[in-house]
Amino acid sequence: MDFVAEAATHTRFDWRVRSLASDFMLEDTWEFPYEFSAKDGVDLHLFQKNAIVPMMNNIYDGSLAGMLFRVRKIFGAIFRIDNNLNNLPIPGCLEKSLRDRLQESDLEKDMPERAMDISTRDYMNFRPVYTFADETLHELSNATEHALMHYAWSPSGEGKWKVRLAVYIKHRTAFSVLYMNCIRPFRHFVVYPHIFRKCMEHWEARKVVE
C-alpha cells in the first residue's frame, strides 16, 4: 500500500504552517487511506488519539523500522547530534520555537489540552507548536536540523476528509542535507510504510472494541 501523497494535496490548502514556516522546506507528504464523512463521527483529534499516539508509544518495536530507530538513537549519541535537543535557534533565526511566531489569533484557536503527546522522551522529543481543530503542528530540533510534523484534517472532496501528514525541514548544516538524502529510501520504503500500517492497526483495533 502506497501512503505517499502528492505535494499538491498539502499546498493547495492554506494551512497555518505554510505561512508560519515559510522559510522551511516541504520534505515529505503522506496520507492515510481512510476517507471520513460527517456521519462517521470522527475528527482529527480522535484519529490522533487512537492511531498515532499508540504507534509512537511503541515506536521501538521488533520491526526493521524499530531497529532503524534504535540505530539512529545510537548514531545520535556517538556524534552528539542530540546533545542540545530543542535548545538551539531555528537555523538562520533567533527563535528557538515556531511558537514564538504565533499571533494572538493563533493562540485563540490553540487547544493545548488536546495536543498529542508523541514524544518518546529521547531524540524524538516532538513538542507541540499548535493544536487547531483541523490541523496540528509539532517540532523537533537538534544539532543538524529543525523538523516539523504537520497533521491535517484535509478535505478530499464530496464532503469527505482524509488525515494527511506533511514533514518540513530546515537544515542547520551541510551534513543534514546529505543525511536526509541518504536516508530517503529508508524513510519511503521502510519507516513511513511501517508506522502508517501500525497506525492503521491501532485504528482498526479501536473499531473492533467498539
ZALOSE-999831 format. One record per residue: x, y, z of N, C-alpha, C, O in turn; residue in one letter. Coordinates in steps of 0.2 Angstrom, whole numbers, plus 5000, padded with zeros to 4 digits. Layout:
<recs>
REC   n.c1   n.c2   n.c3   ca.c1   ca.c2   ca.c3   c.c1   c.c2   c.c3   o.c1   o.c2   o.c3   residuo
REC      X      Y      Z       X       Y       Z      X      Y      Z      X      Y      Z         a
...
</recs>
This chain:
<recs>
REC   n.c1   n.c2   n.c3   ca.c1   ca.c2   ca.c3   c.c1   c.c2   c.c3   o.c1   o.c2   o.c3   residuo
REC   5004   4994   5000    5000    5000    5000   5004   5006   5000   5009   5007   5004         m
REC   5003   5011   4996    5007    5017    4995   5004   5023   4999   4998   5025   4997         d
REC   5007   5025   5004    5005    5031    5008   5007   5038   5006   5005   5043   5008         f
REC   5012   5038   5001    5014    5044    4998   5009   5048   4995   5005   5045   4991         v
REC   5008   5055   4996    5004    5059    4993   5007   5064   4989   5013   5066   4990         a
REC   5004   5067   4984    5007    5072    4980   5007   5079   4984   5003   5080   4989         e
REC   5012   5082   4983    5013    5089    4987   5007   5093   4987   5006   5097   4991         a
REC   5004   5093   4981    4998    5097    4980   4992   5096   4985   4988   5100   4986         a
REC   4992   5090   4987    4987    5088    4992   4988   5092   4999   4983   5093   5002         t
REC   4994   5095   5000    4995    5099    5005   4995   5106   5004   4992   5111   5007         h
REC   4999   5108   4998    5000    5115    4996   4994   5119   4994   4994   5125   4994         t
REC   4989   5115   4991    4983    5119    4989   4978   5121   4994   4973   5125   4993         r
REC   4980   5120   5001    4976    5122    5006   4980   5127   5010   4986   5127   5011         f
REC   4977   5132   5013    4980    5137    5017   4981   5135   5024   4979   5139   5029         d
REC   4985   5130   5025    4986    5128    5032   4991   5133   5035   4995   5136   5032         w
REC   4990   5134   5042    4994    5139    5045   5001   5138   5045   5005   5143   5045         r
REC   5003   5132   5045    5010    5130    5044   5014   5133   5038   5020   5135   5038         v
REC   5010   5134   5033    5013    5136    5027   5016   5144   5027   5021   5145   5024         r
REC   5012   5148   5031    5014    5155    5032   5019   5155   5038   5024   5159   5038         s
REC   5017   5151   5043    5021    5151    5049   5029   5149   5048   5033   5151   5051         l
REC   5029   5144   5043    5036    5141    5042   5038   5142   5035   5040   5137   5031         a
REC   5037   5148   5032    5038    5149    5025   5045   5148   5023   5047   5147   5017         s
REC   5050   5148   5028    5057    5148    5027   5059   5140   5028   5065   5139   5027         d
REC   5054   5136   5029    5056    5129    5029   5055   5125   5022   5051   5128   5018         f
REC   5058   5120   5021    5057    5116    5015   5052   5110   5016   5052   5107   5021         m
REC   5047   5110   5012    5042    5104    5012   5046   5098   5010   5048   5097   5004         l
REC   5047   5093   5015    5051    5087    5013   5047   5081   5011   5049   5078   5006         e
REC   5042   5080   5014    5038    5074    5013   5030   5075   5014   5028   5079   5018         d
REC   5026   5072   5010    5019    5072    5011   5016   5065   5010   5017   5062   5006         t
REC   5012   5064   5015    5009    5057    5016   5001   5057   5017   4999   5063   5019         w
REC   4998   5052   5017    4991    5052    5018   4989   5045   5020   4991   5040   5018         e
REC   4984   5044   5025    4981    5038    5027   4976   5036   5022   4973   5041   5019         f
REC   4974   5030   5021    4970    5028    5015   4962   5029   5017   4958   5027   5013         p
REC   4961   5031   5023    4954    5032    5025   4951   5038   5022   4954   5043   5022         y
REC   4944   5038   5021    4940    5044    5019   4935   5044   5024   4931   5039   5025         e
REC   4934   5049   5028    4929    5050    5033   4923   5055   5031   4925   5060   5028         f
REC   4917   5054   5033    4912    5058    5031   4909   5061   5038   4911   5058   5043         s
REC   4905   5066   5038    4902    5068    5044   4898   5063   5048   4898   5063   5054         a
REC   4895   5058   5045    4891    5053    5049   4896   5048   5052   4893   5045   5057         k
REC   4902   5048   5051    4907    5044    5054   4908   5046   5061   4911   5042   5065         d
REC   4907   5052   5063    4909    5054    5070   4916   5054   5072   4918   5054   5077         g
REC   4920   5055   5067    4927    5055    5068   4930   5062   5066   4928   5066   5062         v
REC   4935   5065   5070    4939    5071    5069   4946   5069   5069   4948   5064   5071         d
REC   4950   5074   5068    4957    5074    5068   4960   5071   5075   4964   5067   5075         l
REC   4957   5074   5080    4960    5073    5087   4958   5066   5089   4962   5062   5092         h
REC   4952   5063   5087    4950    5056    5089   4955   5051   5085   4957   5046   5088         l
REC   4957   5053   5079    4961    5049    5075   4968   5049   5078   4971   5044   5079         f
REC   4970   5055   5080    4977    5055    5083   4978   5051   5089   4982   5048   5090         q
REC   4972   5052   5093    4972    5049    5100   4972   5041   5099   4976   5038   5103         k
REC   4969   5038   5094    4968    5031    5094   4973   5028   5089   4973   5022   5089         n
REC   4976   5032   5085    4980    5028    5080   4988   5031   5080   4992   5027   5081         a
REC   4989   5037   5081    4995    5040    5080   4999   5040   5087   5005   5037   5087         i
REC   4996   5041   5092    4999    5041    5099   5001   5034   5101   5007   5033   5103         v
REC   4996   5029   5100    4999    5022    5102   5004   5020   5098   5009   5016   5100         p
REC   5004   5022   5091    5010    5020    5087   5017   5023   5090   5022   5019   5090         m
REC   5017   5029   5092    5023    5032    5094   5025   5029   5101   5031   5029   5102         m
REC   5020   5027   5105    5022    5024    5111   5025   5017   5110   5028   5015   5115         n
REC   5025   5014   5104    5028    5008    5103   5033   5008   5097   5033   5003   5093         n
REC   5036   5014   5096    5040    5015    5091   5046   5011   5090   5048   5009   5085         i
REC   5049   5008   5096    5054    5004    5096   5052   4997   5097   5054   4993   5101         y
REC   5048   4995   5092    5046    4988    5092   5051   4983   5088   5057   4985   5087         d
REC   5049   4977   5087    5054    4972    5084   5055   4972   5077   5058   4968   5074         g
REC   5052   4977   5074    5052    4978    5066   5058   4980   5064   5063   4983   5068         s
REC   5059   4980   5057    5065    4983    5054   5065   4991   5055   5070   4994   5057         l
REC   5059   4994   5055    5059    5001    5056   5061   5002   5064   5064   5007   5065         a
REC   5059   4998   5068    5061    4999    5075   5068   4999   5076   5071   5002   5080         g
REC   5071   4994   5073    5078    4993    5073   5082   4999   5070   5087   5002   5073         m
REC   5079   5002   5065    5082    5008    5062   5082   5014   5067   5086   5018   5067         l
REC   5076   5015   5071    5075    5020    5076   5081   5019   5081   5083   5024   5084         f
REC   5082   5013   5083    5087    5012    5088   5094   5013   5086   5098   5016   5090         r
REC   5095   5012   5079    5102    5013    5077   5103   5021   5076   5108   5023   5078         v
REC   5097   5024   5074    5098    5032    5074   5099   5035   5081   5103   5039   5082         r
REC   5096   5032   5086    5097    5034    5093   5105   5033   5095   5108   5038   5098         k
REC   5108   5027   5093    5115    5026    5095   5119   5031   5091   5124   5034   5093         i
REC   5117   5032   5084    5121    5036    5080   5121   5043   5083   5126   5047   5083         f
REC   5115   5045   5085    5115    5052    5088   5119   5053   5094   5122   5058   5095         g
REC   5119   5048   5098    5123    5048    5104   5131   5049   5103   5135   5052   5106         a
REC   5133   5045   5098    5140    5044    5096   5142   5051   5093   5148   5054   5095         i
REC   5138   5054   5089    5140    5060    5086   5137   5066   5089   5138   5072   5086         f
REC   5134   5066   5095    5132    5071    5099   5127   5075   5095   5126   5081   5096         r
REC   5123   5072   5091    5118    5076    5087   5112   5079   5091   5110   5084   5090         i
REC   5111   5075   5097    5105    5077    5101   5107   5080   5108   5103   5080   5112         d
REC   5113   5082   5108    5115    5085    5115   5111   5091   5116   5110   5093   5122         n
REC   5110   5095   5111    5106    5101    5113   5099   5101   5110   5096   5105   5106         n
REC   5096   5095   5111    5089    5094    5109   5084   5100   5111   5083   5101   5116         l
REC   5081   5102   5105    5076    5108    5106   5078   5114   5110   5075   5117   5113         n
REC   5085   5115   5110    5088    5121    5113   5092   5125   5109   5095   5130   5111         n
REC   5091   5124   5102    5095    5129    5098   5090   5133   5094   5085   5131   5093         l
REC   5093   5139   5092    5088    5143    5087   5087   5140   5081   5090   5135   5078         p
REC   5081   5141   5078    5079    5139    5071   5085   5142   5067   5087   5147   5067         i
REC   5087   5137   5062    5093    5139    5058   5092   5146   5054   5086   5147   5051         p
REC   5096   5151   5055    5096    5157    5052   5091   5162   5056   5090   5168   5053         g
REC   5089   5160   5062    5084    5164    5065   5086   5165   5073   5091   5162   5075         c
REC   5082   5169   5076    5083    5170    5084   5079   5166   5088   5080   5164   5093         l
REC   5073   5164   5085    5068    5160    5089   5070   5153   5090   5073   5150   5085         e
REC   5069   5150   5095    5070    5143    5096   5064   5138   5095   5065   5132   5094         k
REC   5058   5141   5094    5052    5138    5093   5048   5141   5088   5048   5147   5088         s
REC   5044   5138   5084    5039    5141    5080   5033   5144   5084   5030   5148   5081         l
REC   5033   5142   5090    5028    5145    5094   5029   5153   5095   5024   5156   5096         r
REC   5035   5155   5095    5037    5162    5095   5034   5166   5090   5034   5172   5090         d
REC   5032   5162   5084    5029    5166    5078   5022   5166   5078   5019   5169   5074         r
REC   5019   5163   5083    5011    5163    5083   5009   5170   5085   5011   5173   5089         l
REC   5003   5171   5082    5000    5178    5083   4994   5177   5088   4992   5171   5090         q
REC   4991   5182   5090    4986    5182    5095   4980   5178   5092   4977   5174   5096         e
REC   4978   5178   5086    4973    5175    5083   4974   5167   5083   4970   5163   5084         s
REC   4981   5165   5082    4983    5158    5083   4982   5155   5090   4979   5150   5091         d
REC   4984   5159   5095    4983    5157    5102   4976   5157   5104   4974   5152   5108         l
REC   4972   5161   5101    4965    5160    5102   4962   5153   5100   4957   5151   5103         e
REC   4964   5151   5094    4962    5145    5091   4966   5138   5095   4963   5133   5094         k
REC   4971   5140   5098    4975    5134    5100   4972   5130   5106   4969   5134   5110         d
REC   4972   5124   5106    4969    5120    5111   4975   5115   5114   4975   5109   5112         m
REC   4979   5118   5118    4985    5114    5121   4983   5108   5125   4986   5103   5125         p
REC   4977   5108   5128    4974    5102    5131   4973   5096   5127   4972   5091   5129         e
REC   4972   5097   5120    4971    5092    5116   4977   5090   5112   4977   5086   5107         r
REC   4983   5093   5113    4989    5092    5110   4991   5084   5110   4990   5082   5116         a
REC   4993   5081   5105    4996    5074    5105   5002   5074   5109   5006   5079   5109         m
REC   5003   5069   5114    5009    5068    5117   5013   5062   5113   5012   5056   5114         d
REC   5017   5064   5108    5020    5060    5104   5028   5060   5105   5031   5057   5100         i
REC   5030   5062   5110    5037    5062    5112   5039   5055   5115   5035   5053   5119         s
REC   5044   5053   5113    5047    5047    5115   5052   5048   5121   5055   5044   5123         t
REC   5052   5054   5123    5057    5057    5129   5064   5056   5127   5068   5055   5132         r
REC   5066   5055   5121    5073    5054    5119   5074   5059   5113   5072   5064   5113         d
REC   5078   5056   5108    5079    5061    5102   5073   5062   5098   5073   5067   5094         y
REC   5068   5059   5099    5061    5060    5096   5057   5064   5100   5051   5063   5101         m
REC   5059   5069   5103    5056    5073    5108   5052   5079   5105   5054   5085   5105         n
REC   5046   5077   5101    5042    5082    5097   5038   5086   5102   5035   5083   5107         f
REC   5039   5092   5101    5035    5097    5105   5029   5100   5101   5030   5102   5096         r
REC   5023   5101   5104    5018    5104    5101   5019   5111   5100   5021   5115   5104         p
REC   5017   5114   5094    5018    5121    5092   5010   5124   5092   5009   5129   5096         v
REC   5006   5120   5089    4999    5122    5090   4994   5116   5089   4996   5112   5085         y
REC   4988   5117   5091    4983    5111    5090   4977   5115   5089   4973   5117   5093         t
REC   4975   5115   5082    4969    5118    5080   4964   5112   5079   4966   5106   5079         f
REC   4958   5114   5077    4953    5109    5076   4954   5105   5070   4953   5099   5070         a
REC   4957   5108   5065    4958    5104    5059   4966   5103   5057   4967   5101   5051         d
REC   4970   5105   5061    4977    5104    5060   4981   5105   5066   4980   5108   5071         e
REC   4987   5101   5066    4991    5101    5072   4998   5101   5070   5000   5099   5064         t
REC   5003   5104   5074    5010    5105    5072   5014   5104   5078   5013   5106   5083         l
REC   5019   5099   5076    5024    5098    5081   5031   5099   5079   5032   5099   5072         h
REC   5036   5100   5083    5043    5102    5081   5048   5098   5085   5047   5096   5090         e
REC   5054   5098   5082    5060    5095    5085   5066   5098   5082   5066   5099   5076         l
REC   5071   5100   5086    5077    5102    5083   5083   5099   5087   5082   5097   5092         s
REC   5088   5098   5083    5094    5095    5085   5100   5099   5082   5099   5104   5079         n
REC   5106   5096   5082    5112    5099    5080   5112   5100   5073   5117   5103   5070         a
REC   5108   5096   5069    5108    5096    5062   5102   5099   5058   5103   5102   5053         t
REC   5097   5099   5061    5091    5102    5058   5085   5104   5063   5085   5102   5069         e
REC   5080   5107   5060    5074    5109    5064   5068   5106   5060   5068   5108   5054         h
REC   5065   5101   5062    5060    5097    5059   5053   5099   5061   5052   5100   5067         a
REC   5048   5099   5057    5041    5100    5058   5037   5094   5056   5038   5091   5051         l
REC   5032   5092   5060    5027    5087    5058   5020   5090   5059   5018   5091   5064         m
REC   5017   5090   5053    5010    5093    5052   5005   5088   5050   5006   5084   5045         h
REC   5000   5087   5054    4994    5083    5053   4988   5087   5051   4987   5092   5055         y
REC   4984   5086   5046    4979    5090    5044   4973   5085   5043   4973   5080   5040         a
REC   4967   5088   5045    4960    5085    5043   4958   5088   5036   4955   5094   5036         w
REC   4960   5085   5031    4961    5088    5025   4955   5086   5020   4954   5080   5019         s
REC   4951   5091   5017    4946    5089    5013   4948   5085   5007   4953   5086   5004         p
REC   4944   5080   5005    4946    5075    4999   4940   5075   4994   4941   5071   4990         s
REC   4935   5080   4995    4930    5080    4990   4924   5077   4992   4924   5072   4996         g
REC   4918   5079   4990    4912    5076    4991   4910   5075   4998   4907   5070   5001         e
REC   4912   5081   5002    4910    5081    5009   4914   5076   5013   4912   5073   5019         g
REC   4920   5074   5011    4924    5069    5015   4931   5072   5016   4933   5077   5013         k
REC   4934   5068   5021    4941    5071    5024   4946   5065   5024   4944   5059   5025         w
REC   4952   5067   5024    4957    5062    5025   4962   5065   5030   4963   5071   5031         k
REC   4966   5061   5034    4971    5063    5038   4977   5063   5034   4979   5058   5032         v
REC   4981   5069   5033    4987    5069    5029   4992   5072   5034   4991   5076   5038         r
REC   4998   5070   5032    5004    5072    5036   5009   5075   5031   5010   5073   5025         l
REC   5012   5081   5033    5017    5084    5030   5023   5085   5034   5023   5087   5040         a
REC   5029   5084   5032    5035    5085    5035   5039   5091   5032   5041   5091   5026         v
REC   5041   5095   5037    5045    5101    5034   5052   5101   5038   5053   5098   5043         y
REC   5057   5103   5034    5064    5103    5037   5067   5110   5036   5066   5113   5030         i
REC   5071   5112   5040    5076    5117    5039   5083   5115   5041   5084   5113   5047         k
REC   5087   5114   5037    5094    5111    5038   5098   5116   5042   5098   5122   5040         h
REC   5102   5114   5046    5107    5118    5050   5114   5117   5047   5118   5122   5048         r
REC   5115   5111   5044    5122    5110    5042   5122   5107   5035   5116   5104   5033         t
REC   5127   5106   5031    5128    5103    5025   5127   5095   5026   5124   5092   5022         a
REC   5129   5093   5032    5128    5086    5034   5121   5084   5034   5119   5078   5032         f
REC   5117   5089   5037    5110    5087    5037   5107   5086   5030   5103   5081   5029         s
REC   5109   5090   5025    5106    5089    5018   5109   5082   5016   5105   5078   5013         v
REC   5115   5080   5017    5117    5074    5015   5114   5068   5018   5112   5063   5015         l
REC   5113   5069   5025    5110    5064    5029   5103   5062   5027   5101   5056   5026         y
REC   5099   5068   5026    5092    5067    5023   5091   5063   5017   5087   5059   5015         m
REC   5096   5065   5012    5096    5062    5006   5098   5055   5006   5095   5051   5002         n
REC   5102   5053   5010    5105    5046    5011   5099   5042   5014   5098   5036   5012         c
REC   5095   5044   5019    5090    5040    5022   5083   5040   5019   5079   5037   5021         i
REC   5083   5044   5013    5076    5045    5010   5074   5038   5008   5068   5037   5009         r
REC   5078   5033   5005    5075    5027    5003   5072   5023   5009   5067   5020   5009         p
REC   5076   5024   5015    5073    5020    5021   5067   5023   5023   5062   5020   5026         f
REC   5066   5030   5023    5060    5033    5025   5054   5031   5021   5049   5029   5023         r
REC   5055   5031   5014    5050    5030    5010   5048   5022   5009   5042   5021   5008         h
REC   5053   5018   5010    5051    5011    5009   5051   5007   5015   5049   5001   5015         f
REC   5053   5009   5021    5053    5005    5027   5050   5009   5032   5045   5006   5035         v
REC   5052   5015   5034    5050    5018    5040   5043   5021   5040   5038   5018   5044         v
REC   5041   5025   5035    5034    5028    5035   5029   5022   5033   5024   5022   5036         y
REC   5030   5018   5028    5025    5012    5027   5024   5008   5034   5018   5007   5035         p
REC   5029   5007   5038    5028    5003    5044   5024   5007   5049   5019   5005   5052         h
REC   5026   5014   5050    5022    5017    5055   5015   5019   5053   5010   5019   5057         i
REC   5014   5019   5046    5007    5020    5044   5003   5014   5045   4997   5014   5047         f
REC   5006   5008   5044    5002    5002    5045   5001   5001   5052   4996   4998   5054         r
REC   5006   5003   5056    5004    5002    5064   4999   5006   5066   4995   5004   5070         k
REC   4999   5013   5063    4993    5017    5065   4986   5014   5063   4982   5014   5066         c
REC   4986   5011   5057    4980    5008    5054   4978   5002   5059   4972   5001   5060         m
REC   4983   4998   5061    4981    4993    5066   4978   4995   5072   4973   4992   5074         e
REC   4981   5000   5075    4978    5003    5081   4971   5006   5080   4966   5005   5084         h
REC   4970   5009   5074    4964    5012    5072   4958   5006   5071   4953   5007   5074         w
REC   4960   5001   5068    4956    4996    5066   4954   4992   5073   4949   4990   5074         e
REC   4959   4991   5077    4958    4988    5084   4953   4992   5088   4949   4989   5091         a
REC   4953   4999   5088    4948    5003    5091   4941   5001   5089   4937   5001   5093         r
REC   4940   5001   5082    4934    4999    5079   4931   4993   5081   4925   4992   5082         k
REC   4936   4988   5082    4933    4981    5084   4931   4981   5091   4926   4978   5093         v
REC   4934   4985   5096    4932    4986    5103   4926   4989   5103   4921   4987   5107         v
REC   4924   4994   5099    4918    4997    5099   4912   4993   5097   4906   4995   5097         e
</recs>
